[in-house]
Amino acid sequence: MINQYPWWKNLLVVIVVVVGTLYALPNLYGEDPALQISSTRGADITDVTLGDVRSELQRQGIKPLTIDIERQGLVVRFANTEDQLKARDHLGLFMQDDYVIALNLAPATPDWLRSFNALPMYLGLDLRGGVHFLMQVDTDAAVQMAEDRYVGDLRALLRENKVRYLTVSRVSGGGVDIKFRNAEAQQKAKGVIRKEFRNLMLDDEQRGSAFYVLARLSEDEMRETRKFAVQQNVTTLRNRVNELGVAEPLIQRQGEDRIVVQLPGVQDTARAKEILGATATLEFRMADETGNLQDALAGRVPAGSRLYRTREGGHVLLKKQVIVTGDAITDARSGIDSQNGSPNVRISLDQKGGKKMLKVTKNNVGKGMAVVFIELKSKSKMVNGKLVKTRTKIEEVINVANIREPFGNGFQITGLNSTEESRTLSLLLRAGALSAPIEIMEERTIGPSLGQDNIDMGFKSVVIGFVLVLIFMAVYYKVFGLVANLALAFNLVMVVAVLSMFQATLTLPGIAGIVLTVGMAVDANVLIFERIREELRNGVSPQAAIHAGYEKAVSTIADANITTLIAAFVLLGLGTGPIKGFAVTLAIGILTSMFTAIVGTRAIVNLIYGGKRVKKLSI
């Protein structure tokens, strides 16, 4: 008989309804203020850690709602923000730097739902609140640093090939200037450099009695250097955000030299700004123990050495040759020195850096090696009525220690002022140094109240659109209209369920996509119902009209939805930020509406009219 589904198709509809409802439910339970605790060493959080945290909170008189070991670490939920902040302060002192403790908002989903891995969808920055940064990468500085590296590389290359030169220095206008006594050395050097560094553009000239070779980066290499600096900074910022423990962050390139960072749910915005904007790195250099410090202070610095300021306000002479930089650091953990109880940072180097360090320390046992801390800071000041930003490079020696015995991949840094400084330094070194300085051009903090307002307004728009459509369908199509309304309601449930199952992020434009889906879902039913009316006007029986209405309208509905789905995928692939949020919900809504409008409503209509003698349809 027509208008009856086989049992397996009815079972499929029931299963989809049950699963969709199950995975949409977690979104009704809201979120709790929470602490997310993860290990800095990459080790698993164990029951022992859980017990230690519970005991410490009890000792401080803080009562958490729950303490659970979850995928992202140990999650401690609280009834209010006051308990959350108090617990963060106490646990930070108790657990030291072995763990990262991040303020966050954790879903209040019941255990029985979590046992099915049913979790709420993520809310974007515009709905949940958080912080938005727009950062400018100083790509010119990246080019300058590349030229500085060439200065050292060219010196080493000329020494290896026994080419005599007078000086090698970077030119302020761009490029590296190499000075020679005679034309023979100049031409020999030019040949050696061209063979080793093919990307460099070389020009030779004579100035007075001296001969020069000017080595400049090619346009292609400068372009690649700038591009790589931005890409590397994106990776470094992502590592730093992971250290902060932020769920679903957005870190992406914008334009040629800008990076957008969005951190939904972040409450400690000052800490986030400090970590993201920091440009700290280290250099390890040998101390110059033969040079005269007083002469250097008077301006007579020995060749091959540089004068540095120490943290205590003094000065020290160091060799210009860098042993290793922060780029070679693979791990950094803060702790307390067992000998004198002062804060320290334990460093691990990669294989290349470890070999270099071992070679230098073998040849310099008993001599001093310095740790130089380097940071770039931006300041703004008014000049002639205009705001001018200046960048200052701060270089200071943390400590100078004698090499007692050769070491390679692992050693420790002392001379830090506080445990907080050692924790911050270790975090920055673990995440990696920025390949070029960045400056925060724009900072927007969105509070939870604004996020809630957005949610309320978005929810209200969905409800108003939904109710108006329900009324229209019920009045105009009667019983069939009520069937369409039921399918429409479940279509919204399915959209939320799919977003939750894939842990997608819902944004304000995403809500706009859902509102659009509401109208499009009804459109399919309008086509079907109008086709049924047409068949009835042609004198076809009610059962045959239902069958013909669904069968003949399906191809039209599929064509219309597939073209819209293609547009949604194009937006998803090429769009960024808000456009992607809109495209995600639109694509999901199209797919779910095709199921509910065609298969879902047909199942209900079959249940009402299928297998019965019907003289008239309420449509």
N, C-alpha and C positions, 0 to 999 in steps of 0.2 A: 504493500500500500504506500501511496505517496505521503510526504510530510511526516515521515517517521525516521529518526536516526537509528542506526544499528547500536547495539549496547556499548560497543567500545568507544563510539564517538560521544555518547552521553557520559561515559566514565571519564573520558578525556576532559570534558567541560567541567565536571565535578572536581577532578584533580587540580586543574588550573585555578578554579575558584578557591579551593582549600589552600593551595600553596601560595597563591597571591595574597590571600588574607593573612596567612601566617607571617609572611615576610614584610607585609606593610604595617603590622601591629607595633613593632618596636618604635615607630615614629610617634606614637601617642604618649610615651612615657617621659619625654624630656631628658634633661642632662643634670648631672650633679657636679659641683666644684670638686676637683680632684688633683692629686699629685701623680705624675707619671715618672716612675723611677726605673732607670735603665743603667746597665753597667758600662763604664767607659772602656773596659778591657774586652768587650765583646763576649764576656762569659754569660752563661745562663743565670737568671734569677732563680734561686732555690728556695725550698721551704725554710731553710735556716735564715735566709735574708728576710723572708716574710715574718718569721718569729721575732727577729731582732727589731724590725720596724714596729710590730705590734707592742713589744715590751717597752720600747722607747716612748711611744705615744701614750701608753698607760702611765708611765712614770711622769710624764709632763701633764697628765690630766686631760688629754685630748681624746675624744671618743669619735672614731671614724664610723661611717655607715658600713662599709665593707672594705676588705683588703683582699685583692685577687691577683693571681699570676695570670697575665694575659699575653697575647702575642707580642705586644710592644713593650712588655716588661711588667713591673709591679705597679698596679693601679690602686690608689687609696682614695676612696670617695668620702666626702664630708657633707654635712647637712647645710653648711653655710660657708661663705667666703672667709669669714673671720677665722674659723678653725683651720681652713686650708692654708692661709698665710702663716698662721702661728706654727702649724706643723712643718711647713717648708723651712722656716728659720731653724727650728730645733733639729730636724732631720739633716739639714745641711751641715750643721756642726757635728752631729753624731756620725754621719756616714763619710765625712770628708770628701775627697775627690775621687773615691773609687766608683762613685755613681753620679749620674746626671739626674737632678731633680727638677722637673719642669711643671709649672702651673698649667693646668688644662681643664677642660670640661669633658667629663666622661658620660656616656649614655647610661641612663638609669633603667636599662632593659632587664626584665626579670630573668632569673636563672633558667627557667624552663624554655624561654625563647632563645636564650644564648646557647642552650644545648643543641639547638637546630642551626646554630651559627646565624641566627636572625638578628641583624644589627640595623640601627637606623642609618639612613643616608647622611652623608656629610652635608653641612650647610656652608656655603661660600662666605667670603669676607663681608659681603653686603647684607647677609642675613644673620650671621653668627656674631659679628663683631671681630675685631682684631686690629692689625696694623698693616698699612700699605706703604712701601718705600719705592721711590723711583730713584735709581742710582746712575750716576754718570761715571763712565770709565775713562780715565786719563790715558788715552791711547798714545798720545805724544810721549808720555813718560815711558810707555812700553817700548817705543822705538829708541828712546834715549838709553834705557837699560840694555837693549840689544846691542847698541853701539858700545856701551861700557864693557859688555862681555867680549866684544871683538877687540877692545884695547888689550885685555889680558891674553886673548887667544893669539893676536898678532905678535905680541912680545914673545910669547912662548915659541911660536912658529919661526920667528927670525933667529932666536937663540939656537933652536934645534938645527937650523940650516946654516949656522955660523955667519949670519949676515950682520955686519956692524951697523948700528943705528944710534942716533943721539937721544931722541925722545919719541914716545908714542902717546898721543893724547886725543881726547874727543874734542871736536870743534863745536862751539856753541851754536853755530848755524846748521849743524848736522854733518855727520861723517867723522872719520878718524884720520888725524894728521900724523904722518911718520916723517921724521927729519933725519937726513943723512949728511955725511961730510962731503961725499963725492958722487958723481953721476954713476960710477960703476956699481956702487952699493945700491943706489936707487933703482937701477934697471934689474939688478939681480933680485932684489926684494920684490919688485913688481912681478917678475916671472914666478917666484915662489908663491906669492899670495894668489896670483891668478890661477895657479894650478890647484891650490888647496881650497880656496873660497871662490867658487865660480859665480856666486850670487852677488859679489861685491863689484861695484863699478870703480875703476881705478883711473886717476888722473895724475900725471907727474908734472912738476913745474920747478923752476928755480927762483928763489927769493934771495937776492943778494948773493952771498957766497955759499948759501946752504941749499940743499936739494930736498924736495918733498914729494911724497906720494900721498894723495888724498883718497881714502877708501870710503865709498858711500854705499848705503844699501840701495838695491834696485827698487823700482816702484812696486814690482810684484812682491818682493820680500817685505817691504814696508806694509803693503796691504795685508799680507798673510800674518805679519807680526801683530798688527792691530786686531785682526779678526781672531787670532789665537788668544790674545790677551782677554778679549771679552768672553770667549768660550771657556777659558781656564777660570776666569772669575765666577762664571755661572756655576761651574763644578765646585769651586771652593765654597761659594755661598751655600750651595746645596748641602755640602758636608757640614758646614757650621749650623745650618738649620736642623739637620739630623741630630747634632749634638744637643740642640735646645729641646728636642723631643716634640716638635710640632707635627700634628697630624694634617695630611693633605695640604702642604704648602704649595704655593705657585711661585716658581722661579723661572723666568724666561727672558730671553733677549728681546729688546725693543729698539728697532732702528739699527743704526750703525754702531753706536757706542753706549747704549743705555740698557739697564737691566731692571725689570720689575720684580719685586719680591712682595708677596702677600702671605701673611701668616694668620689664618683664621683661628679664633679662639685664644690667641696669645693675650695674657693679662699683664705680664711683666715686660712692657714695651721698652722701658729704659735699658734693661738687660739685652733685649733683642737688638736694639740700635747699637749698643756698645760692641757686641760680638760681631755683627754684620759689617759695621763700618771700620773695624780695627784693621790696620795694615801691618801688624807686628810680624817681624821675622828676625832671624838671628844670623850672625856671621861668626865664624871661629877663625881667629888670627893668632899668629905667634907674637909674643912681646919682643920689642927691640931692646935687648939688654946691653947693647954696645953703645947706643946713641946717648947723647947728653941731653937730659930733660930740660935743663936750664937754657941751653942753646936753642932748643926747639921752642920753648916758651918765648924766647926773644925773636923768633921768626926764622931761625936757621935750622929747619927740619932736615935730617939726613935723607939722602936719596933712597928711595925704596921704602920709606917709613911715613907714618902719618900720626898726627897728634890727636888724641881722643880725650873727651871728658869722662870722668868716672861719676858714678851715682852720688858719691860723697862730696862732689864738687872739685876734686883734684884732677890731675891730668896724667896720662900715660902714653908712652910711645909704642905703637904697634906696627908690624910689618904690613905693607900694602897687599901682599899676596894673601888671598883668602884660601883657607884650607877647605872648608865646606860651608854651604849656606843652608838656610832653612828648607830649601827644596829637597835636600837629601834626607830629611827627617821623616821616618815612617810611623813613629809612635812617640808620644810624650805623656808622662803621668806624673802628677804632682805628689809630694809626700813630705816626710820629715826626715832630715838627716840624722842618722842614729848617733853620730859622734857629738854634734853640738846642738841638736834639737832645733835647728833653723829650717825654714821651708826650702824645698829643693824641687827640681824637675828632672826625672829620669828620662834620658833621651835614647832612642834607637834609630840608627841610620840604615839606609839601604845598602846594598852590596857595594856599589861604586863609592859611595861616601865613606863606608866603613874601611875599604881598602886604602883610600886616600888618607884617612885619619890614622890608620895603623902605620902607614909609611912615614908620616910626619912625626908621630909620637915616638917611633923607634929611633929616629935620628935626633930627637931633642929631649931625651930623658933628663930631668933636672931643670929644664928651662920653663919659662912661664908661657901659658896659653890663655888668651883672653876670649870672653864671650861678649860680643857686641850686639846690643839690642837696638833694632832699627824700627822707627815708626814715622809715618807721615801724618801730620795734623794740618787741618785746614782752619783758617781764621778769616773772618770777614771784617773789613773796616771801611769807613767812609773816606774817599779821596776825591776832592773837588766836587762834593755833592753826589758822588756815585758810589755804589756798594762794590768794593773790589775784594775778591777772594784770593788769599795767598796761601800757598802750601809750604809748610816748613818740614824739613827732614830732620828728625831727632835721632842722633846716634850717641849712645852712651854705653860705657863698659859696665856690665853687670858684675863681673869679677875677673881676676887674673889669678890662676892657680898653677902651681908647679906640676909638671908631669912626673909623677912618681914612677910609673911603669907604662910600657906601651899598651894602648887600648884601641879598639876598632869600632865595632857596631854599637856598643852600649857604654854609657857613662852618665854622670849626673851634673847638673848645674846648680850652684849655690849662690848666695849673695842676694836673694830676693827679699823684699821688704815685708811681705805678709803671706799667709796661706791663701788669701783671696787672689793675690797677684800670681802666685804659683799655679792656682787652679785655672785662672783666665789664660795665662801664657800656655799652659799645657793644652788647653782646649783649642786655642788658635793654631798651635803647632801641629796638633793632630789633624785638624781640618785642612791644613795647608795654607801657605802664604798666598796672598793675592798677587797675581802676576803683574798687575798694574794698579795704581792707586784708584780708589773710588770715592765719590763724594755723594752724599745723600742730597739730592736736589729737591725732593718733595717727600713729605711725611704726612700721612693721614691716619689718625687713630679713630676707629669706629667703635663706640661703646656698645655694650650689650643692649642698652635701652633702644638705641637707634636700630640695631639689628632686629629687635623684637617688633618695633614699629613697622619695619619693612616686611617682616613675616606677617604681621596682622593685616597690613594693607594688601599684600599679595594674596593672603588667604581670603580676604573679603572680596577681592576681585574675582577669584575663582568661584566663590559661593554665589555671588550675584549673577555672574554669567551662567553658572550651572542651574540656578533656580529659574531664571528667565527661560532657558531652554526647556527645562522640565515642564513649566506651565504651558509653553507654546505646544510642545509635543503632545501633552495630555489632552489639551483642548482640541487640537486640530486632528489628531490621529486616534484619539480615544484609547481603546485597549492596546492597540499596536503602539501607540505613543507611550503608554505606561511600560510596555516591554522595552522600548528603546531607552526610556529613562533608567530602567534597571540595569541595562547593559552599559549605559553611559556612566552610572555610578561605579560599576565594577571596573570600567576602563580607567577611572582615576585611581582606584585601588591598585590596579595592575601597574600603572606608571610608577607609582610610589614604590611598589614591591620590586620592580626591576631596578630602579635607582638604588634601592637598599641592598639588593642581592649583589650588585656589582660595585657597591660602595662608591657610587658616583657622587659628584658634588652638585648640589642644587643651588643655583644663584637666582637673583631677581629676574634676569632675562629668562632663566629656566622656567620660572613661574609663568611668564608671558607665553612661553612655548606650550605649557600645560593648558592655559586658557584658550589658545588657538586650537589645540587638540580637541577640546570640548566641542567647539563648533564643527570641526572637520569630522568628528565621530558621528555626530547627528546627521551630517550631510549624506553619509552612506545609507543610513536608514531612510532618509527622505527619498532617495532614489529608489530604494526597494519598495517602499510603501506606495509611491506614486505609480510604479509599474504594476503593482497589485491592483490599484484602483483602475488603471487603464484596462487591465485584463477583465475586471468585473464589468466595466462599461461595454466591453466587446461581447458580453454574454457568456463568458467562461464561468465554470462552476467555482465556488469559493476555494475548494482544495486545489484545483488546477491553477487558480489565480495565484495562490500562495507559492506553489511550486514554480510557476513561470516567473513570478516577481523576483524571487531569489536567484533563479538560474540565469535569467537574462540581464540582471543588473550587475552581476558579479564582475563581468569583464570591464564594464564602465568604471566601477568602483576601483578595481585593481589598476587600471590605466591612470586614473586621477591620483591615486595614492602613490604609485611608483614614481611618477614624475616629481611629486613633492618630496618623496624620500630621496631621490637623486640630488635635489637641491639641498636637502638637509645634510647629506654626506659631503657635498662640496663645501658647505659652510663649516662642517666639522673638520675637514681636512685643511682648509685654507684660513679659516678664521682664528682669532685669538681671543682670550679672555671672555667677555660677555657674549660674543657671537657664538663661541663654542658651547656655552651654557644653554643658550637658546636652541642650538642645533641638536644637542643631546636629548633634551626633553621632547623636541619636535619629532625626532626620528623614532624614539621609543613610543611616543603617543600614536604615531601613524601605524606602527606594527601592532600595537595592542588594540587600537580601534578597529583595524581590519578583522581581528579575531572576534572581538565582542560584537561588532555590528553585523557580521555575516554569520559566524558560527554560533555565537552566544544567543543572539536574538532568535535565530532559527530554532535552536534547541528549546527555547521557552515557548515560541509559537507552536512548535510540534507538540509540546506538552499540553497546550491549551486546546488546539484544534486537530491535531494529528489523529488519524484512525477513527474519526467521528463523522456522523452525517451532519453537515453544517449547511444551513440555508442562507445565512447572512453573516458577514464579517463586520466587526466593530472597528471600522477604519475610516 
